[in-house]
Amino acid sequence: MLKVGIAGASGYGGGELLRLLLFHPKVQVVHLAGDNRAGELVESVFPHLPFSSRMEKHPIDEPWKDIDILFTALPAGESGKLARLYRDRDVHIIDLGPDFRFRSHQRFSEVYKMPHPYPEGLSEATYSLVEWNRKTIKNSRILACPGCYPTGTLMGLLPFVREGLLKKGSHIFVDGKSGVSGAGRGLTLDTHFSEIAESMKSYRPFSHRHGPEMEEAIECLAGSRMEILFVPHLIPVNRGLLSSLYFTLEKEWKEEDVWKVMKKYYQNEKGVCLTEKPPSTTMVRGTNRTAISLRVNGSAAFVETAIDNLVKGAAGQAIQSMNVIQGWEEMEGLPTIGAFP
């Protein structure tokens, strides 16, 4: 059995990671850390999880010695500290946080307004959008799982960028809508029930940290520099993320020909559902799937994607990355059929 530890296990992402790993037939979870809940039974932190263990403190000074993979689901600046601690050990780091999503520590510092905790580790890190980076992922020690918004956006956009279909110099408009769990488990006024119920609003328009991440990922995975105009929205659902992408093609296209391009990249992907009807978040809730639809009107293109922000947008993508590292079937242990309604 592959032995794993989770740092940041008391948050939504870490809890979802534990839930999914309990289904995995080849994995044993041997350590769980959540500093603010250390010492508590897991069932008191997550009553829905039948796991008889207690939360530990994060291994800041002394690394866990009995693990093969360390999952980190921590705020910016924290995962890098643990990665440094494990630098001389034969342990893979799979980070659900942002510390290794940028190639340079200067860019990370610009976006997150803090020094990078482990700049030397960036050379070992790979951006782990599995469908687009499998070969590199397999041979990497540190894997940076994309953010939830970049995951939904990149899955819909990269086929067009890779094929050179976008009009040069044009902007890409990204309208993202995420469930409240994407804001984390901490208490805030914006996620208070009375503030978010029966309401929706944008936040950080054109200044959200995932915008620069999208631009860098496009350059890294498709070799093109594009300007993203990104506006995220908070919507009154627990989980789910819908990304609406608007952009201009380099010429007028027939919609059926654009579908051929999309199928070229995704028709054999078990984790992708191409649908002519606009996708909904309930289509993919609880699964590691991405649902994608598109419409074309001359040179105007509209692509829409739906993911579960806690699964494909976080924990599921991390497990998918683990499966690639191990040479296992990519979707092993991951749900592909959602719960409805």
Secondary structure, 3 states (H helix, E strand, C coil): CEEEEEECCCCHHHHHHHHHHCCCCCEEEEEEECHHHCCCEHHHHCCCCCCCCECECCCCCCCCCCCCEEEECCCCCCHHHHHHHCCCCCCEEEECCCCCCCCCHHHHHHHHCCCCCCHHHHHHEEECCHHHHHHHHHCCCEEECCCHHHHHHHHHHHHHHHCCCECCCCEEEEEEEECHHHHCCCCCCCCCHHHHCCCCEECCCCCCCHHHHHHHHHHHHHCCCCEEEEEEEECCCCCCEEEEEEEEECCCCCHHHHHHHHHHHHCCCCCEEECCCCCCHHHCCCCCCEEEEEEEECCEEEEEEEECCCHHHHHHHHHHHHHHHHCCCCCCCCCCCCCCC
